[in-house]
Amino acid sequence: MKIKKSPGRIAFLIFLYLFLILLGLIFLAPVWHVVMASFSQADILSTHAGLVLYPLGNPTVGGYKIVLSSPNILTGYANTAFYVIVGTIISTVLTIMGAYAFSRKRFEKRNFFMLFLSFTMLFNGGMVPTYMVVRSLGMYNSRWAVIIPTAISMFNMIILRTAFADVPEALEESARIEGAGEWTIMTRIIVPLSKATIAVIVLYYAVGLWNSWFPAMIYLKDRTKYPLQLILREILLLNDTAVMTNSADAVKNVQTERKLVKYTTIIVSTVPIMCFYPFIQKYFTKGVMIGAVKG
């Protein structure tokens, strides 16, 4: 049965669609600006002010040549891929195990330990104690120093714990009657029924590791282990400091290319991880809402 819409509702829908389109354009504008600027001529871009709607001058990939000419870029990509893949797997597995334990009502001390662990969301030991712990454990200048210290996010565990707690207890009881143990219940029942939330947790961990550069700057001294973000940071810093160290002609070139390099660096560092979003987009809203209903 087709419901007839009143003039007021039609007007509201028109306003809503126009508002959402405008909001989408506002969100898309900075991305379009950065992409177009990265293909612009450096000399024109350096003097341009305002939004870039199309490549300024003749479209060029000069900025990408400058950034990708760094010999450490490919190494940085490989290291970041390692940190993202291995770190996400470790973090997700540990978070699933912890969330499963805290979601079981038969765990009598779960509220105490949840409160104890939630305390770490507000307070931490600080940079120096953390550095001393990492060094004493023999992880200094090791790839594990980038992954292990931040392997579990309590925020993510709370979201996943809530999703696990929403699984009907009857399923678990039926599995126990059939002789299933804790591991079987977790892997065969709880995890498959919580795919949406787990996909969101995977996204959170992957994006966090992709963007991470500060732990690597502190714990790594071997440049062959640097992630991409730290390499790109050095490119930007070298591009800035070159102004104070080079000749007059070189300074002029650097000043001209500085803006172009910054826009190109944004594209190089964000496009790969953005390609990851479409594969789990369908789980995102559902997964977040499951963890937001109750705690």
HELIX and SHEET records of a PDB file:
HELIX    1   1 PRO A    7  SER A   38  1                                  32    
HELIX    2   2 ALA A   42  THR A   47  1                                   6    
HELIX    3   3 GLY A   62  LEU A   68  1                                   7    
HELIX    4   4 ILE A   73  SER A  103  1                                  31    
HELIX    5   5 ARG A  110  SER A  118  1                                   9    
HELIX    6   6 PHE A  119  MET A  121  5                                   3    
HELIX    7   7 MET A  127  SER A  136  1                                  10    
HELIX    8   8 TRP A  144  ILE A  147  1                                   4    
HELIX    9   9 MET A  154  ALA A  165  1                                  12    
HELIX   10  10 GLU A  169  ILE A  177  1                                   9    
HELIX   11  11 GLU A  182  ILE A  185  1                                   4    
HELIX   12  12 MET A  186  ILE A  190  3                                   5    
HELIX   13  13 PRO A  192  SER A  194  5                                   3    
HELIX   14  14 LYS A  195  ASN A  211  1                                  17    
HELIX   15  15 PHE A  214  TYR A  219  1                                   6    
HELIX   16  16 ARG A  223  LYS A  225  5                                   3    
HELIX   17  17 LEU A  228  THR A  245  1                                  18    
HELIX   18  18 ALA A  248  MET A  274  1                                  27    
HELIX   19  19 TYR A  277  PHE A  279  5                                   3    
HELIX   20  20 GLN A  281  VAL A  293  1                                  13    
END                                                                             
